Amino acid sequence: MATCCWSFLQLLLLAGLLAGSAALFAARDAPGRFLPVPALVGTALAGLLTLLCGWRLRRRDGGTERRVCVLVLGDVGRSPRMQYHALSLSRHLYHVTVVGFLDSKPHEDVLNQQRIRILPITEVRGVQAGPELLRYVTKATAQTLQLLQVLLSMELQAFILMQNPPGLPGIAVAWAVCVLRGSRLVIDWHNYGYTIMALSRGPAHPAVRLAKWYEHFFGPLASDNLCVTDAMRDDLQQNWNIRATTLYDRPTAIFRETPLRLQHHLFRRLGHAHPEFCCTRSEGSDLDLERTAFSVRDPANDSVMRRPERPALLLSSTSWTEDEDFSILLEALEGYDGLVRGGASLPPLVCVITGKGPQKEQYRRIIDSLHLEHVQICTPWLEAEDYPLLLGSADLGVCLHKSSSGLDLPMKVVDMFGCCLPVCAVRFHCLPELVKHEENGLIFTDSAELTEQLKSLLSDFPDSDGQLAAFRRNLRSSRGQHWDDNWDQNVLPMISVYR
């Protein structure tokens, strides 16, 4: 088995290097059995490839130790943790090249930082006909060639920091490039790719089994590893023989409670495209006042106030994928609407679900088919600068993220807590590492329980003495480290040894 795995790795690396015109060489079987020890394999391959490809790829200069590649085999704009990595590196005077897709706009701080440059790549597609395996193989091959061309043509980097998932074929390519160039590979484990794939295909699917083998084989080859929870750290150690450092997601300084005046301006802007943020004509009969559904401004003295009769603003964010079952929220909103129609003393709701992804249109059709009288739902795509403002303006957050591995935590909740926004979150294994039930939010298991939690939290809205307000006060008093301090404590000592 070890010999077969090593032969497969040889073929993968040789085919990629040949097709990418990085090198041309022949492999000769050595007598005896290959040892499947990553350190021996890496050392032997590094020596062979260095001799055959020449020293040019390893040529260092005065700036090499201050250059870092942040690799995202996904949309950079929707990878906040990797953007935070880039900003932290630049803050410590590293010159960062972010390689990834540019489907959505990254944060302005990333775009404006002179020590960060973004090198966009495209999401390649394999053949669109034929067996599924053929489509996977051709897509992975094309992506491999593109990554090899990009990474080998860059200036020599001290290390490559990449996220996983997605890690196929990124981990293998990044590791091969690091071996060729004498760089270090650091993997930031957000989850496991094979468990995400299993959501739609099942754990026994050949592609899932191959993806699991791939991550188990290549993952231990990294020089260092980060992960998002202690539960994942323990699992990596026990089942993968990988030692990782836990770097909890933390909010950056942009996630905070939004001042009322900024809330009003945001609601006004959003109201141009989403009528849920506008007041009705009967509510806005006083033409001297500037109103939204949630706020009112008096131009005479430029004062802004919350409307006492305003609806509650419920916010959730999603990438619209299989690991978030939004039917739970929609069924809970139907239950809430039924309670109000039945005479319960509850405020109307405006539910905002932000984000984009493959299942958005499917859920959009379901939302359009609902007949709700006291609940309005809108699904805007927000610019990076508006998202924290809306979080800081909301009354309650809802998280439907249910980890495919049970080992990662939803960053959206981290951002919500940065804005002191209480959360109702669906239960899974390590969620209590973040959400403390009845302290900073509530944990539910199904739509019926979520309906009851909405009823309980909003029964005294907008009273400042209720449970919802108590959760917000707890979040204000227990604010922990922001991202910068957390990163300096856990990551900076790790990468300092590379210099």
C-alpha positions, -999 to 999 in steps of 0.1 A, spaced: 0 0 0 28 24 9 46 16 -24 13 22 -44 7 55 -26 42 67 -33 40 56 -70 7 75 -73 24 106 -58 53 103 -83 30 101 -112 10 131 -100 40 153 -95 57 142 -127 26 147 -148 20 181 -133 56 193 -138 57 180 -174 24 196 -184 33 229 -167 67 229 -184 83 234 -150 107 204 -156 112 173 -176 126 143 -159 124 105 -156 118 85 -125 137 53 -118 125 28 -93 149 23 -64 155 -12 -51 137 -22 -20 106 -8 -5 99 30 -1 94 41 34 61 61 38 76 85 63 68 121 52 101 134 64 121 109 44 99 113 13 101 150 14 139 150 19 145 125 -10 122 143 -34 136 177 -25 171 165 -34 160 149 -67 139 178 -79 165 204 -69 192 186 -89 170 182 -120 152 216 -120 183 236 -110 190 261 -83 171 289 -100 139 282 -82 156 284 -49 175 316 -55 171 338 -25 175 376 -22 173 401 5 135 402 5 128 364 4 123 361 42 96 389 41 76 374 13 45 352 19 20 336 -3 -16 333 10 -33 307 -11 -71 305 -13 -85 279 -37 -118 298 -35 -132 333 -35 -109 357 -16 -138 381 -9 -157 353 9 -127 341 28 -125 366 57 -101 345 78 -75 344 50 -79 382 44 -73 387 81 -41 366 79 -29 388 50 -36 419 70 -18 406 101 12 396 80 14 430 63 11 447 98 43 428 107 60 441 75 56 410 54 49 414 17 19 393 9 7 378 -24 -29 366 -21 -36 339 -47 -73 331 -52 -105 337 -71 -120 372 -73 -157 365 -76 -165 391 -50 -148 422 -38 -123 418 -9 -124 442 20 -111 477 14 -84 473 40 -69 445 19 -73 464 -13 -57 495 2 -27 478 19 4 485 -1 21 454 12 -7 432 -1 -12 423 -37 -39 400 -51 -29 376 -79 -63 364 -93 -67 329 -107 -98 315 -123 -118 285 -113 -111 261 -142 -135 235 -154 -128 201 -167 -147 183 -195 -184 187 -190 -194 154 -206 -187 118 -197 -183 100 -164 -181 120 -131 -147 106 -124 -134 120 -158 -148 154 -150 -131 154 -116 -98 143 -130 -97 168 -158 -107 197 -135 -80 187 -109 -54 184 -136 -62 218 -152 -62 234 -117 -29 218 -109 -13 231 -140 -26 266 -134 -14 266 -97 20 253 -107 24 280 -133 14 307 -109 34 295 -79 66 286 -97 67 319 -116 64 340 -84 93 354 -65 106 330 -39 84 331 -8 94 323 27 63 302 31 29 295 16 -1 298 40 -31 280 25 -66 272 37 -82 238 37 -108 231 25 -108 234 -4 -75 215 -6 -76 194 -37 -54 198 -56 -40 228 -36 -22 209 -8 -3 186 -31 7 214 -55 17 238 -27 38 211 -10 55 202 -43 63 239 -49 77 243 -14 99 212 -18 112 226 -51 118 261 -38 129 254 -2 98 272 12 76 262 41 40 251 39 15 261 66 -21 247 64 -49 265 81 -75 238 87 -110 253 86 -127 219 82 -122 187 63 -129 187 25 -141 151 24 -167 156 50 -182 185 31 -182 164 -1 -199 136 18 -229 159 25 -241 156 -11 -226 122 -21 -225 101 10 -194 88 29 -191 57 7 -188 75 -26 -155 68 -44 -148 105 -48 -153 111 -10 -130 81 -2 -104 94 -25 -107 129 -10 -103 115 25 -72 95 15 -58 127 -2 -62 149 29 -48 121 52 -18 116 29 -8 151 20 -19 169 52 9 156 74 35 169 49 30 206 59 57 222 80 31 237 104 -6 236 109 -33 259 123 -69 249 131 -101 267 142 -111 247 174 -95 226 202 -118 198 191 -102 198 156 -67 201 171 -73 170 191 -88 151 161 -58 161 139 -34 148 166 -52 115 173 -64 105 138 -41 123 114 -8 125 134 -8 163 128 2 187 155 -18 219 151 -21 252 169 -56 264 176 -63 299 163 -98 307 172 -116 331 148 -119 365 164 -136 396 151 -116 424 137 -122 460 149 -147 467 121 -172 444 138 -188 465 165 -222 480 174 -232 505 147 -240 540 159 -276 550 154 -269 576 128 -249 551 107 -278 527 111 -302 552 97 -280 560 67 -276 522 60 -313 516 62 -319 544 38 -294 531 13 -307 495 15 -342 508 11 -335 518 -25 -333 481 -35 -351 464 -6 -385 478 4 -384 458 37 -362 487 51 -387 514 41 -416 527 61 -451 524 46 -467 555 32 -492 557 61 -464 555 86 -445 583 68 -473 609 66 -452 635 84 -432 648 54 -409 668 77 -394 636 90 -370 612 72 -381 577 81 -370 541 76 -388 510 89 -365 511 120 -354 548 125 -365 584 120 -344 615 115 -356 650 122 -339 674 97 -347 703 119 -322 693 145 -305 664 127 -314 640 155 -319 603 149 -341 580 170 -352 544 169 -389 540 161 -407 526 191 -431 506 168 -403 493 147 -401 456 136 -374 434 151 -344 430 127 -333 393 124 -301 386 105 -285 355 92 -257 350 67 -249 320 46 -230 306 16 -261 287 6 -245 252 8 -255 218 21 -241 223 55 -268 249 63 -304 238 62 -324 270 59 -357 252 58 -353 252 96 -353 290 97 -381 293 72 -403 268 91 -396 287 123 -406 320 107 -439 304 96 -444 293 131 -437 328 144 -461 343 119 -487 319 130 -483 329 166 -487 366 158 -518 359 137 -531 339 166 -530 369 188 -495 367 205 -481 400 215 -450 399 193 -434 424 170 -433 421 132 -401 407 119 -378 417 91 -355 387 84 -324 395 63 -304 366 49 -271 378 33 -247 359 11 -247 340 -22 -241 304 -32 -253 274 -51 -286 269 -33 -297 305 -31 -322 303 -60 -337 271 -46 -344 288 -13 -355 320 -30 -383 301 -47 -394 286 -14 -394 321 2 -415 335 -26 -440 307 -21 -446 315 16 -476 334 27 -464 354 57 -483 384 71 -461 396 99 -426 384 87 -407 399 57 -377 382 42 -351 396 19 -318 381 6 -294 409 -3 -258 406 -13 -239 432 8 -206 448 1 -178 440 26 -181 474 42 -219 472 47 -220 437 63 -205 447 97 -227 478 97 -258 456 93 -247 431 119 -241 460 143 -277 472 136 -296 440 141 -315 428 171 -309 390 168 -287 367 147 -295 332 136 -269 306 126 -279 275 106 -243 263 101 -240 226 111 -204 215 107 -199 186 83 -171 173 106 -186 186 138 -152 202 145 -153 238 131 -171 269 143 -191 294 123 -172 326 117 -205 344 112 -212 339 149 -178 353 158 -186 384 138 -220 387 154 -205 385 188 -180 412 178 -211 434 172 -225 423 206 -254 406 187 -270 377 205 -274 345 185 -297 315 182 -276 287 167 -283 251 156 -267 225 178 -236 205 168 -207 189 186 -182 217 194 -206 247 192 -204 252 230 -168 263 225 -183 295 211 -221 298 220 -228 296 257 -265 286 261 -285 312 280 -254 334 284 -247 350 250 -274 332 230 -295 301 227 -289 267 210 -317 249 192 -321 215 175 -351 220 152 -375 246 138 -401 241 166 -375 249 192 -363 280 172 -399 292 170 -402 290 208 -369 308 212 -379 337 189 -412 339 209 -393 340 242 -366 365 231 -390 389 213 -420 388 237 -409 420 254 -392 437 224 -379 464 224 -378 465 262 -343 469 274 -349 446 305 -356 414 287 -335 383 280 -324 395 246 -310 427 262 -294 407 289 -275 386 263 -263 418 247 -250 431 280 -232 399 286 -215 401 252 -204 437 260 -189 428 293 -172 396 281 -155 408 249 -123 388 245 -93 393 222 -97 408 188 -81 391 159 -48 410 160 -39 401 195 -50 365 190 -29 362 158 2 378 174 0 354 203 -5 322 183 9 327 148 37 352 150 59 330 171 54 301 146 64 320 115 92 340 132 114 309 131 112 309 93 133 341 92 
